[in-house]
Amino acid sequence: MNRLVFGLLAFGTAVSAVGGMETTASAQEPAMVDAPPPLAEPTERRTYDEFRRDELEVLARRSRNALIGLSAATVVGAALVFPGLARQCYTVVVNGVEELRCSTAGSLLVGFGMPLYVGGITGVLVSGIMLGVRRGKIRRLNNQIEYRKRAVQWDPRTSRFVF
């Protein structure tokens, strides 16, 4: 009975999906292609250094986002690991003999939290280093761009030196 109901349901779904499609294009109709809009003239010429700075800023933003996400994973892992590592021991008196019994309930928390914690710490270190390196490159590139703007250059349009 279940197979019959499932088969009818699948058949009905397939028929409604095929029947609901409308064919709007065929091989006999010419393709309608809109002409691309004309490109706007750039108002300012950008140098390679400016493109490189924009690329480094995107990469630095990705590193920062990774650092934030991995920090959150580290916090969640720590919140699971440290309570799980705490021993929950209690003494039990059985027939006049005291026994120390410890619960293993925290091992599940440690099992889930340890990969998050260790992976998060590793990722935080790596992404922090990457962010620092990329920020340093951006800073040095900005200094180079600023220095080149202050240096004396020959402007071929006006045939004179510009400062």
Summary of the structure (lengths in Angstrom):
residues: 163
radius of gyration: 33.0
end to end distance: 88.0
largest distance: 105.7
contacts: 336
relative contact order: 0.11
helix: 62%
strand: 12%
